[in-house]
């Protein structure tokens, strides 16, 4: 018996178990996905809009329109894994064009007003446990899990007043890492150098546990920092606006423990308005505000990088550089996540040539529920997700399966969405994990299939996930 013949019945039977359980529902934006881009782009009536962009497909979905762009500063938008919401400090015209506030948006774009009217919050930096660090005009602030704001204190119990252009949290050192363009009074200041700072935090995160330290790097000019994002391995990618032809030093690598700074990559682009490291593409992505394009870079690529095609207008049609970045990304699990969920492999298309996707929407953690989502399946169809301790590719249903039997868990998911509509089906399920510390570091694999008569053999396949419990 061939491998195909031995495995196909198992998946078919599992799919058949839920064939009659699904019901139509209205398609919505859907679960947040690690690596999605958050982009401020032109909206209606001369205002701005916030979009979610899938960097793999290039498709963009509108989150909210009618944002007043003058109130969108550096680090104005982010994803908070604790609240499972997008957070945006901006002015939303229907609720007050001259009244910037902190808004939260769930995965289906429902809006909540968190307040903080007129406090000019910037550099929103969620930790993943309810804390959000940010700056206002008075210095470094902490928003707690109850949405209360307080100043972060230094070792002398005085408010920390030093304000950065970009900010990131590093779990390995329990520190905030900041980047700054110019500060002549800094002990690390040298002309044409970019500045990087570390704020060490106490256990509660409410006060500094030691002195603020800093380092600088010669970039041959005075560009603005417009992105500070985690790289694989624990370092941070610091992206600068670019000032070519004076300097092509656009991408810097920052070690959060030592504050060592090195060159990660160069670019001849000189009007960047956002930069992130993207785990889905394993590339840096920048917003070229001069050409109104997204472009990708791998280490050492240089030049103008490679075009990332998307199906909406990006950039605001203006030029000029500042730290007020127009692009960020979704770091689904936050800096404090000790596990991972990495997508790999190639799925198999169903109706409309659309390939369903499997993703994890929570950090794989011992003792915590693991949420898995199937999206872009056939509307109102049925799906199954198989979990296994082993992985190797083998042919299945005209595509490739990556999870090997025995399967320790089979999950049946009825998909919502308009009936037999291509790509409209989605569902999320929660998998409990035992509260056993010895399971930390355990690796396993998952892949899904969707009943779809338009697929080669009646079943479309998702990508696979490699997961590790933290």
MARKOL-793757 format. One record per residue (C-alpha): residue number from 1; x, y, z. Coordinates in pm, 1 decimal. Layout:
N
+-----+----------+----------+----------+
| seq |     east |    north |       up |
+-----+----------+----------+----------+
| NUM |        X |        Y |        Z |
...
+-----+----------+----------+----------+
***
This chain:
470
+-----+----------+----------+----------+
| seq |     east |    north |       up |
+-----+----------+----------+----------+
|   1 |      0.0 |      0.0 |      0.0 |
|   2 |    138.4 |    343.1 |    -90.0 |
|   3 |    187.2 |    620.6 |    162.5 |
|   4 |    -86.7 |    821.7 |     -9.4 |
|   5 |   -333.2 |    536.5 |     20.4 |
|   6 |   -250.2 |    477.0 |    385.6 |
|   7 |   -289.7 |    838.7 |    500.7 |
|   8 |   -569.0 |    975.8 |    281.9 |
|   9 |   -854.4 |    780.8 |    451.3 |
|  10 |   -760.4 |    914.2 |    795.6 |
|  11 |   -791.4 |   1275.5 |    685.0 |
|  12 |  -1105.5 |   1205.1 |    481.9 |
|  13 |  -1275.8 |   1035.5 |    778.2 |
|  14 |  -1180.9 |   1320.3 |   1011.6 |
|  15 |  -1321.8 |   1572.4 |    765.2 |
|  16 |  -1640.4 |   1372.0 |    724.9 |
|  17 |  -1701.4 |   1387.9 |   1100.8 |
|  18 |  -1771.2 |   1760.2 |   1076.8 |
|  19 |  -1922.2 |   1777.6 |    729.6 |
|  20 |  -2269.5 |   1859.8 |    853.8 |
|  21 |  -2171.8 |   2078.1 |   1146.3 |
|  22 |  -2095.4 |   2407.8 |    973.4 |
|  23 |  -2330.0 |   2700.4 |    918.4 |
|  24 |  -2303.6 |   3018.1 |    710.6 |
|  25 |  -2183.6 |   3339.6 |    874.8 |
|  26 |  -2069.7 |   3681.7 |    761.1 |
|  27 |  -1700.1 |   3691.8 |    670.6 |
|  28 |  -1492.4 |   3932.5 |    876.6 |
|  29 |  -1128.7 |   4044.0 |    881.8 |
|  30 |  -1029.7 |   3738.1 |   1083.8 |
|  31 |   -771.1 |   3641.6 |   1345.9 |
|  32 |   -451.7 |   3839.8 |   1376.8 |
|  33 |   -153.0 |   3670.4 |   1211.4 |
|  34 |    209.6 |   3694.9 |   1319.3 |
|  35 |    397.6 |   3919.2 |   1076.3 |
|  36 |     97.3 |   4107.8 |    936.8 |
|  37 |    184.4 |   4466.8 |    851.1 |
|  38 |      0.3 |   4762.5 |   1003.0 |
|  39 |      4.6 |   5052.0 |    761.4 |
|  40 |   -127.2 |   5406.7 |    763.0 |
|  41 |   -233.1 |   5483.1 |    405.9 |
|  42 |   -459.4 |   5731.6 |    226.3 |
|  43 |   -822.2 |   5711.5 |    335.5 |
|  44 |  -1138.7 |   5890.9 |    233.7 |
|  45 |  -1199.9 |   6266.9 |    225.8 |
|  46 |   -829.3 |   6348.8 |    244.7 |
|  47 |   -782.2 |   6165.9 |    573.4 |
|  48 |   -582.8 |   5854.1 |    665.2 |
|  49 |   -679.8 |   5491.0 |    714.6 |
|  50 |   -526.3 |   5195.8 |    897.8 |
|  51 |   -482.0 |   4869.5 |    706.7 |
|  52 |   -370.4 |   4516.1 |    788.1 |
|  53 |   -157.2 |   4370.3 |    507.4 |
|  54 |    -65.5 |   4005.2 |    459.7 |
|  55 |    297.4 |   4024.2 |    338.2 |
|  56 |    278.2 |   3681.1 |    172.9 |
|  57 |    -29.1 |   3749.7 |    -42.3 |
|  58 |      1.9 |   4129.4 |    -57.3 |
|  59 |   -367.1 |   4166.3 |     30.0 |
|  60 |   -472.9 |   4455.8 |    251.3 |
|  61 |   -784.0 |   4480.5 |    471.9 |
|  62 |   -920.4 |   4808.3 |    604.6 |
|  63 |   -926.8 |   4835.3 |    984.8 |
|  64 |  -1052.9 |   5192.2 |   1020.4 |
|  65 |  -1093.6 |   5500.2 |    800.0 |
|  66 |  -1121.7 |   5872.4 |    885.4 |
|  67 |   -807.2 |   5906.3 |   1094.5 |
|  68 |   -667.0 |   6256.1 |   1126.9 |
|  69 |   -300.3 |   6206.5 |   1027.6 |
|  70 |   -157.4 |   6498.9 |   1226.1 |
|  71 |   -205.3 |   6300.4 |   1548.1 |
|  72 |    -19.8 |   5985.3 |   1443.5 |
|  73 |    330.8 |   6014.8 |   1587.8 |
|  74 |    621.8 |   5773.3 |   1630.4 |
|  75 |    506.5 |   5431.2 |   1745.6 |
|  76 |    140.6 |   5534.6 |   1720.3 |
|  77 |     12.4 |   5185.8 |   1634.3 |
|  78 |    100.6 |   4840.0 |   1766.8 |
|  79 |    -45.6 |   4499.9 |   1851.1 |
|  80 |    -90.7 |   4399.3 |   2216.0 |
|  81 |    -93.3 |   4018.6 |   2263.8 |
|  82 |   -236.2 |   4049.7 |   2617.3 |
|  83 |   -544.2 |   4243.3 |   2506.5 |
|  84 |   -543.1 |   4074.2 |   2163.4 |
|  85 |   -611.2 |   4415.6 |   2012.7 |
|  86 |   -450.9 |   4665.8 |   1781.3 |
|  87 |   -374.2 |   4983.3 |   1975.1 |
|  88 |   -360.0 |   5318.0 |   1797.0 |
|  89 |   -307.0 |   5660.4 |   1948.8 |
|  90 |   -468.9 |   5886.6 |   1693.4 |
|  91 |   -763.3 |   6113.7 |   1622.7 |
|  92 |  -1069.2 |   5935.6 |   1482.7 |
|  93 |  -1279.9 |   6198.1 |   1307.2 |
|  94 |  -1628.5 |   6067.7 |   1403.2 |
|  95 |  -1528.8 |   6093.9 |   1771.8 |
|  96 |  -1335.2 |   6420.2 |   1751.4 |
|  97 |  -1092.7 |   6529.2 |   1482.3 |
|  98 |   -891.2 |   6738.7 |   1729.7 |
|  99 |   -912.0 |   6489.0 |   2017.4 |
| 100 |   -643.8 |   6219.0 |   1991.2 |
| 101 |   -708.4 |   5916.4 |   2210.7 |
| 102 |   -590.2 |   5559.2 |   2253.2 |
| 103 |   -818.1 |   5328.3 |   2053.7 |
| 104 |   -827.8 |   4948.1 |   2052.8 |
| 105 |   -947.0 |   4734.1 |   1760.1 |
| 106 |  -1025.1 |   4363.0 |   1781.2 |
| 107 |   -961.9 |   4119.1 |   1495.5 |
| 108 |  -1299.0 |   4203.7 |   1339.5 |
| 109 |  -1230.5 |   4579.8 |   1359.4 |
| 110 |  -1465.4 |   4658.6 |   1650.7 |
| 111 |  -1343.9 |   4982.4 |   1812.3 |
| 112 |  -1302.7 |   5064.9 |   2182.8 |
| 113 |  -1200.9 |   5403.0 |   2325.0 |
| 114 |   -942.2 |   5355.2 |   2602.1 |
| 115 |   -913.9 |   5727.5 |   2673.7 |
| 116 |   -591.6 |   5919.5 |   2751.1 |
| 117 |   -735.1 |   6217.7 |   2562.0 |
| 118 |   -476.8 |   6471.7 |   2451.4 |
| 119 |   -183.6 |   6304.7 |   2630.8 |
| 120 |     27.6 |   6278.5 |   2312.7 |
| 121 |    124.8 |   5915.0 |   2369.6 |
| 122 |    391.3 |   5770.9 |   2140.3 |
| 123 |    618.0 |   5465.5 |   2114.4 |
| 124 |    345.6 |   5225.7 |   2232.5 |
| 125 |    535.8 |   4917.3 |   2354.2 |
| 126 |    332.4 |   4622.1 |   2487.1 |
| 127 |    515.1 |   4361.4 |   2694.0 |
| 128 |    255.1 |   4084.1 |   2659.5 |
| 129 |    148.9 |   4063.9 |   3025.6 |
| 130 |    -82.6 |   4366.7 |   3032.4 |
| 131 |    186.9 |   4633.6 |   3058.0 |
| 132 |    226.5 |   4892.4 |   2782.9 |
| 133 |    520.7 |   5131.9 |   2797.8 |
| 134 |    507.5 |   5462.0 |   2612.2 |
| 135 |    620.5 |   5822.3 |   2622.9 |
| 136 |    420.5 |   6139.3 |   2661.5 |
| 137 |    543.9 |   6496.3 |   2688.0 |
| 138 |    638.9 |   6430.3 |   3050.2 |
| 139 |    858.6 |   6124.4 |   2996.7 |
| 140 |    836.4 |   5745.2 |   3025.8 |
| 141 |    496.0 |   5605.9 |   3125.9 |
| 142 |    345.2 |   5266.6 |   3208.6 |
| 143 |    -12.6 |   5166.6 |   3126.6 |
| 144 |   -106.8 |   4865.2 |   3340.2 |
| 145 |   -344.9 |   4578.4 |   3265.6 |
| 146 |   -632.9 |   4784.1 |   3407.7 |
| 147 |   -560.7 |   5070.0 |   3162.7 |
| 148 |   -426.8 |   5299.2 |   3435.5 |
| 149 |   -126.1 |   5517.0 |   3351.6 |
| 150 |    163.1 |   5609.8 |   3581.1 |
| 151 |    515.9 |   5747.8 |   3542.6 |
| 152 |    808.0 |   5506.8 |   3546.8 |
| 153 |   1045.1 |   5611.5 |   3824.4 |
| 154 |   1423.5 |   5616.6 |   3827.7 |
| 155 |   1638.2 |   5481.4 |   4111.5 |
| 156 |   1584.6 |   5804.4 |   4304.5 |
| 157 |   1204.5 |   5758.6 |   4271.1 |
| 158 |   1178.2 |   6050.0 |   4028.7 |
| 159 |    991.3 |   6026.0 |   3695.3 |
| 160 |   1210.0 |   5921.7 |   3402.3 |
| 161 |   1205.2 |   6221.4 |   3168.7 |
| 162 |   1433.2 |   6105.2 |   2884.6 |
| 163 |   1217.5 |   6052.1 |   2572.5 |
| 164 |   1316.5 |   5831.7 |   2275.9 |
| 165 |   1217.2 |   5828.6 |   1907.3 |
| 166 |   1163.2 |   5448.3 |   1906.9 |
| 167 |   1118.9 |   5195.3 |   2187.9 |
| 168 |   1120.7 |   4815.1 |   2229.4 |
| 169 |   1097.4 |   4576.0 |   2525.2 |
| 170 |   1359.5 |   4303.4 |   2567.1 |
| 171 |   1246.3 |   4011.8 |   2784.2 |
| 172 |   1593.1 |   3856.3 |   2816.6 |
| 173 |   1724.1 |   4160.1 |   3006.5 |
| 174 |   1388.2 |   4292.5 |   3135.7 |
| 175 |   1481.0 |   4625.2 |   2982.3 |
| 176 |   1342.1 |   4887.8 |   2751.6 |
| 177 |   1567.1 |   4966.8 |   2455.0 |
| 178 |   1528.9 |   5309.5 |   2296.3 |
| 179 |   1673.4 |   5480.0 |   1989.3 |
| 180 |   1723.6 |   5853.3 |   1948.1 |
| 181 |   1842.3 |   6077.4 |   1667.0 |
| 182 |   1999.3 |   6370.9 |   1850.4 |
| 183 |   2069.4 |   6454.9 |   2213.0 |
| 184 |   2374.4 |   6682.7 |   2248.0 |
| 185 |   2359.6 |   6657.4 |   2629.4 |
| 186 |   2398.1 |   6277.2 |   2621.6 |
| 187 |   2731.1 |   6130.5 |   2736.2 |
| 188 |   2716.8 |   5910.7 |   2424.3 |
| 189 |   2647.2 |   6195.4 |   2181.9 |
| 190 |   2879.0 |   6240.7 |   1885.3 |
| 191 |   2783.5 |   6430.6 |   1571.9 |
| 192 |   2632.5 |   6209.3 |   1298.5 |
| 193 |   2586.2 |   5919.7 |   1541.2 |
| 194 |   2259.1 |   5741.5 |   1619.3 |
| 195 |   2200.0 |   5687.5 |   1992.8 |
| 196 |   2071.6 |   5371.1 |   2163.8 |
| 197 |   1968.1 |   5353.4 |   2531.5 |
| 198 |   1876.8 |   5080.5 |   2779.2 |
| 199 |   1632.5 |   5133.7 |   3067.9 |
| 200 |   1672.0 |   4837.5 |   3311.2 |
| 201 |   1345.3 |   4760.6 |   3493.0 |
| 202 |   1265.7 |   4618.3 |   3834.4 |
| 203 |   1054.3 |   4304.2 |   3869.2 |
| 204 |    725.9 |   4493.8 |   3870.6 |
| 205 |    833.7 |   4708.5 |   3576.9 |
| 206 |    741.9 |   5029.4 |   3759.4 |
| 207 |   1091.1 |   5159.4 |   3835.7 |
| 208 |   1441.8 |   5144.0 |   3693.8 |
| 209 |   1664.0 |   4886.1 |   3861.5 |
| 210 |   1987.0 |   5057.1 |   3758.9 |
| 211 |   2125.9 |   5354.5 |   3569.2 |
| 212 |   2030.2 |   5425.5 |   3209.0 |
| 213 |   2315.2 |   5324.2 |   2976.5 |
| 214 |   2379.2 |   5423.9 |   2616.5 |
| 215 |   2588.3 |   5366.7 |   2307.1 |
| 216 |   2618.6 |   5533.5 |   1967.1 |
| 217 |   2702.1 |   5438.5 |   1609.0 |
| 218 |   2846.2 |   5651.2 |   1330.4 |
| 219 |   2597.1 |   5667.9 |   1042.3 |
| 220 |   2772.3 |   5955.7 |    859.0 |
| 221 |   2457.7 |   6171.1 |    874.5 |
| 222 |   2158.6 |   6250.1 |   1098.7 |
| 223 |   1871.5 |   6020.1 |    994.3 |
| 224 |   1570.4 |   5946.9 |   1213.9 |
| 225 |   1509.7 |   5602.9 |   1365.9 |
| 226 |   1178.8 |   5470.6 |   1228.5 |
| 227 |   1174.8 |   5108.8 |   1345.7 |
| 228 |   1307.6 |   4893.0 |   1632.0 |
| 229 |   1201.5 |   4531.5 |   1588.4 |
| 230 |   1313.0 |   4187.8 |   1720.5 |
| 231 |   1544.9 |   3980.9 |   1501.3 |
| 232 |   1585.3 |   3602.1 |   1521.9 |
| 233 |   1836.1 |   3524.1 |   1794.6 |
| 234 |   1742.4 |   3809.1 |   2028.1 |
| 235 |   1901.4 |   4116.7 |   1869.6 |
| 236 |   1699.7 |   4415.6 |   1748.3 |
| 237 |   1679.1 |   4561.0 |   1397.5 |
| 238 |   1705.8 |   4940.3 |   1406.8 |
| 239 |   1584.9 |   5096.4 |   1080.5 |
| 240 |   1670.9 |   5455.9 |    987.7 |
| 241 |   1499.0 |   5694.0 |    746.8 |
| 242 |   1793.9 |   5700.1 |    506.7 |
| 243 |   1985.2 |   6004.0 |    382.5 |
| 244 |   2145.7 |   5875.4 |     61.7 |
| 245 |   2374.7 |   5987.2 |   -103.9 |
| 246 |   2528.4 |   6109.0 |    222.9 |
| 247 |   2496.4 |   5767.0 |    386.4 |
| 248 |   2355.1 |   5425.1 |    295.4 |
| 249 |   2364.6 |   5299.1 |    655.7 |
| 250 |   1994.2 |   5225.9 |    700.6 |
| 251 |   1979.8 |   4897.1 |    896.0 |
| 252 |   2162.8 |   4846.1 |   1226.2 |
| 253 |   2178.5 |   4541.8 |   1455.0 |
| 254 |   2152.2 |   4617.3 |   1828.2 |
| 255 |   2242.0 |   4370.3 |   2102.9 |
| 256 |   2005.6 |   4453.5 |   2392.1 |
| 257 |   2236.5 |   4305.7 |   2658.3 |
| 258 |   2561.5 |   4479.5 |   2562.4 |
| 259 |   2417.6 |   4764.0 |   2348.9 |
| 260 |   2673.4 |   4669.1 |   2084.1 |
| 261 |   2569.6 |   4816.2 |   1747.6 |
| 262 |   2675.5 |   4684.5 |   1407.2 |
| 263 |   2574.5 |   4734.8 |   1045.9 |
| 264 |   2301.0 |   4489.6 |    934.1 |
| 265 |   2247.3 |   4626.5 |    584.2 |
| 266 |   2258.3 |   4928.3 |    355.8 |
| 267 |   2011.8 |   5094.5 |    120.7 |
| 268 |   2017.7 |   5380.4 |   -126.7 |
| 269 |   1656.2 |   5470.1 |    -39.3 |
| 270 |   1640.0 |   5805.6 |    137.6 |
| 271 |   1278.4 |   5866.4 |    240.7 |
| 272 |   1169.2 |   5570.1 |    450.0 |
| 273 |    859.1 |   5593.9 |    667.6 |
| 274 |    869.6 |   5262.1 |    853.0 |
| 275 |   1084.8 |   4952.7 |    890.8 |
| 276 |   1029.5 |   4609.6 |   1049.6 |
| 277 |   1175.4 |   4260.4 |   1053.7 |
| 278 |    909.1 |   4029.6 |    914.4 |
| 279 |    904.8 |   3668.0 |   1040.8 |
| 280 |    674.8 |   3550.9 |    760.7 |
| 281 |    914.4 |   3657.5 |    483.2 |
| 282 |   1235.7 |   3637.5 |    688.1 |
| 283 |   1319.4 |   3979.9 |    547.3 |
| 284 |   1325.5 |   4340.4 |    657.4 |
| 285 |   1037.1 |   4540.5 |    508.9 |
| 286 |   1046.0 |   4917.4 |    462.2 |
| 287 |    794.4 |   5173.4 |    341.7 |
| 288 |    954.6 |   5386.9 |     70.4 |
| 289 |    760.1 |   5709.9 |    109.2 |
| 290 |    914.6 |   5866.7 |   -199.6 |
| 291 |    801.1 |   5595.3 |   -442.6 |
| 292 |    501.6 |   5489.7 |   -225.9 |
| 293 |    615.8 |   5126.3 |   -228.0 |
| 294 |    694.5 |   4848.0 |     16.0 |
| 295 |   1037.3 |   4693.6 |    -35.0 |
| 296 |   1215.9 |   4399.2 |    126.5 |
| 297 |   1579.7 |   4342.6 |    221.9 |
| 298 |   1783.1 |   4048.2 |    341.9 |
| 299 |   2114.5 |   4100.3 |    525.5 |
| 300 |   2374.0 |   4253.1 |    297.2 |
| 301 |   2136.5 |   4302.1 |      1.2 |
| 302 |   2182.6 |   4680.0 |    -35.8 |
| 303 |   2056.2 |   4905.3 |   -313.4 |
| 304 |   1679.4 |   4948.9 |   -330.3 |
| 305 |   1595.4 |   4595.5 |   -219.4 |
| 306 |   1307.2 |   4404.8 |   -379.8 |
| 307 |    952.8 |   4525.0 |   -446.5 |
| 308 |    678.0 |   4377.6 |   -226.0 |
| 309 |    357.9 |   4399.7 |   -435.2 |
| 310 |     38.3 |   4488.1 |   -246.2 |
| 311 |   -317.2 |   4553.3 |   -361.3 |
| 312 |   -362.8 |   4900.8 |   -210.1 |
| 313 |   -203.2 |   5243.4 |   -229.6 |
| 314 |     73.9 |   5281.7 |     28.6 |
| 315 |    239.9 |   5603.9 |    137.4 |
| 316 |     67.6 |   5937.2 |    172.7 |
| 317 |    203.6 |   6097.9 |   -143.4 |
| 318 |    428.1 |   6334.6 |     51.3 |
| 319 |    799.9 |   6346.3 |    119.9 |
| 320 |   1006.6 |   6440.9 |    421.5 |
| 321 |   1148.4 |   6233.1 |    704.5 |
| 322 |   1078.9 |   6208.3 |   1076.9 |
| 323 |   1042.0 |   5942.2 |   1346.1 |
| 324 |    662.5 |   5936.8 |   1291.7 |
| 325 |    657.1 |   5597.1 |   1123.3 |
| 326 |    355.3 |   5499.4 |    912.6 |
| 327 |    419.9 |   5123.1 |    933.5 |
| 328 |    450.1 |   4864.5 |   1209.9 |
| 329 |    387.8 |   4490.5 |   1231.4 |
| 330 |    201.8 |   4238.2 |   1443.8 |
| 331 |    427.4 |   4051.5 |   1686.1 |
| 332 |    162.2 |   3804.0 |   1781.4 |
| 333 |    323.7 |   3658.0 |   2090.5 |
| 334 |    508.2 |   3960.0 |   2227.1 |
| 335 |    862.7 |   3976.5 |   2358.9 |
| 336 |    788.4 |   3764.0 |   2666.1 |
| 337 |    690.3 |   3449.6 |   2472.5 |
| 338 |    931.7 |   3161.5 |   2527.9 |
| 339 |    772.6 |   2934.9 |   2266.5 |
| 340 |    727.4 |   2974.9 |   1895.5 |
| 341 |    497.8 |   2882.5 |   1607.5 |
| 342 |    675.1 |   2894.3 |   1271.9 |
| 343 |    495.6 |   2841.9 |    942.5 |
| 344 |    659.6 |   2613.8 |    686.3 |
| 345 |    572.7 |   2413.5 |    378.8 |
| 346 |    336.2 |   2484.6 |     90.7 |
| 347 |    -39.3 |   2436.0 |    108.0 |
| 348 |   -273.4 |   2318.2 |   -167.6 |
| 349 |   -524.0 |   2556.6 |   -325.7 |
| 350 |   -897.6 |   2510.0 |   -325.8 |
| 351 |  -1170.7 |   2708.5 |   -497.7 |
| 352 |  -1053.3 |   3027.3 |   -665.9 |
| 353 |   -691.4 |   2916.9 |   -640.4 |
| 354 |   -686.5 |   3024.4 |   -274.1 |
| 355 |   -466.0 |   2832.2 |    -32.2 |
| 356 |   -605.4 |   2798.8 |    323.1 |
| 357 |   -381.2 |   2912.5 |    608.0 |
| 358 |   -310.4 |   2763.4 |    950.3 |
| 359 |   -180.1 |   2994.8 |   1222.9 |
| 360 |   -137.2 |   3013.4 |   1599.6 |
| 361 |   -286.8 |   3320.6 |   1766.4 |
| 362 |   -144.4 |   3265.1 |   2116.6 |
| 363 |    204.0 |   3191.3 |   2244.3 |
| 364 |    260.3 |   2814.3 |   2278.9 |
| 365 |    309.2 |   2798.6 |   2656.1 |
| 366 |    297.3 |   2517.4 |   2910.3 |
| 367 |    -32.8 |   2531.0 |   3099.7 |
| 368 |   -194.4 |   2788.2 |   2869.0 |
| 369 |   -452.6 |   2733.4 |   2592.5 |
| 370 |   -308.6 |   2727.1 |   2241.5 |
| 371 |   -536.9 |   2890.3 |   1985.2 |
| 372 |   -511.4 |   2759.6 |   1629.0 |
| 373 |   -694.6 |   2920.8 |   1337.2 |
| 374 |   -776.7 |   2805.7 |    985.9 |
| 375 |   -846.4 |   3095.9 |    748.5 |
| 376 |   -897.8 |   3139.7 |    372.8 |
| 377 |  -1080.4 |   2807.1 |    346.5 |
| 378 |  -1400.2 |   2744.3 |    152.4 |
| 379 |  -1689.6 |   2927.5 |    315.5 |
| 380 |  -1922.3 |   2716.5 |    535.8 |
| 381 |  -1711.9 |   2406.1 |    475.7 |
| 382 |  -1538.6 |   2175.4 |    724.2 |
| 383 |  -1174.9 |   2148.2 |    827.0 |
| 384 |   -956.5 |   1921.4 |   1033.9 |
| 385 |   -620.6 |   1997.3 |   1195.9 |
| 386 |   -382.7 |   1712.3 |   1277.4 |
| 387 |   -111.8 |   1742.4 |   1545.3 |
| 388 |    189.1 |   1512.6 |   1551.9 |
| 389 |    530.3 |   1476.3 |   1714.1 |
| 390 |    691.3 |   1401.1 |   1377.2 |
| 391 |    728.1 |   1579.5 |   1045.1 |
| 392 |    836.5 |   1478.4 |    696.2 |
| 393 |    687.1 |   1568.2 |    357.2 |
| 394 |    479.3 |   1312.6 |    167.8 |
| 395 |    222.0 |   1340.5 |   -115.4 |
| 396 |   -143.5 |   1374.6 |    -16.1 |
| 397 |   -454.7 |   1481.0 |   -212.4 |
| 398 |   -235.7 |   1612.6 |   -494.9 |
| 399 |    -38.0 |   1833.8 |   -256.5 |
| 400 |    209.8 |   1782.8 |     25.5 |
| 401 |    144.1 |   1680.0 |    384.5 |
| 402 |    406.7 |   1748.6 |    648.9 |
| 403 |    275.9 |   1585.2 |    970.4 |
| 404 |    341.0 |   1215.4 |   1027.2 |
| 405 |    124.3 |    961.3 |   1209.8 |
| 406 |     56.0 |    873.9 |   1478.5 |
| 407 |   -147.6 |   1190.7 |   1538.3 |
| 408 |   -183.3 |   1267.0 |   1907.3 |
| 409 |   -471.8 |   1507.2 |   1843.5 |
| 410 |   -730.3 |   1554.5 |   1567.2 |
| 411 |   -927.7 |   1879.8 |   1575.4 |
| 412 |  -1253.9 |   1917.8 |   1382.4 |
| 413 |  -1344.3 |   2274.1 |   1283.5 |
| 414 |  -1665.2 |   2389.3 |   1111.2 |
| 415 |  -1575.7 |   2695.7 |    903.8 |
| 416 |  -1793.4 |   3004.3 |    895.4 |
| 417 |  -1831.4 |   3242.6 |    602.7 |
| 418 |  -2075.6 |   3256.5 |    308.9 |
| 419 |  -2146.7 |   2909.9 |    173.3 |
| 420 |  -1908.6 |   2781.0 |   -100.3 |
| 421 |  -1740.7 |   3123.4 |   -121.8 |
| 422 |  -1372.1 |   3095.8 |   -207.7 |
| 423 |  -1138.9 |   3197.1 |     75.2 |
| 424 |  -1420.8 |   3307.4 |    308.9 |
| 425 |  -1410.0 |   3019.0 |    556.9 |
| 426 |  -1238.5 |   3058.9 |    892.0 |
| 427 |  -1248.4 |   2907.9 |   1239.6 |
| 428 |  -1047.8 |   2916.2 |   1561.7 |
| 429 |  -1014.9 |   2643.7 |   1823.5 |
| 430 |   -842.1 |   2628.3 |   2161.1 |
| 431 |   -612.3 |   2341.4 |   2261.6 |
| 432 |   -535.6 |   2298.9 |   2634.7 |
| 433 |   -175.3 |   2219.9 |   2727.5 |
| 434 |    -82.6 |   2039.7 |   3052.3 |
| 435 |     63.6 |   2254.4 |   3328.9 |
| 436 |    378.7 |   2043.3 |   3342.8 |
| 437 |    709.2 |   2239.0 |   3342.5 |
| 438 |    891.6 |   1936.1 |   3202.7 |
| 439 |    706.4 |   1993.6 |   2872.8 |
| 440 |    884.7 |   2326.0 |   2811.9 |
| 441 |   1084.3 |   2291.7 |   2491.1 |
| 442 |    858.3 |   2018.2 |   2351.6 |
| 443 |    827.6 |   2045.7 |   1973.0 |
| 444 |    535.3 |   1927.1 |   1762.2 |
| 445 |    374.4 |   1992.5 |   1425.5 |
| 446 |     31.5 |   2076.6 |   1286.5 |
| 447 |   -139.0 |   2095.1 |    947.3 |
| 448 |   -497.3 |   2131.6 |    831.2 |
| 449 |   -718.7 |   2020.4 |    545.8 |
| 450 |  -1046.5 |   2167.8 |    417.8 |
| 451 |  -1321.2 |   1991.2 |    224.0 |
| 452 |  -1330.2 |   2171.0 |   -111.7 |
| 453 |  -1470.1 |   2014.1 |   -428.3 |
| 454 |  -1262.6 |   2253.7 |   -640.7 |
| 455 |   -933.8 |   2121.0 |   -499.0 |
| 456 |   -742.3 |   1862.3 |   -701.2 |
| 457 |   -879.5 |   1567.1 |   -503.6 |
| 458 |  -1156.2 |   1733.5 |   -303.8 |
| 459 |   -941.1 |   1854.3 |    -13.0 |
| 460 |   -730.5 |   2170.8 |      5.5 |
| 461 |   -434.1 |   2176.6 |    244.5 |
| 462 |   -292.7 |   2447.7 |    468.7 |
| 463 |     68.5 |   2527.0 |    536.4 |
| 464 |    222.6 |   2342.2 |    830.7 |
| 465 |    328.1 |   2481.6 |   1168.8 |
| 466 |    631.5 |   2387.4 |   1374.5 |
| 467 |    551.2 |   2465.5 |   1738.5 |
| 468 |    750.4 |   2462.6 |   2059.3 |
| 469 |    611.9 |   2506.0 |   2409.3 |
| 470 |    769.3 |   2777.6 |   2620.8 |
+-----+----------+----------+----------+
***
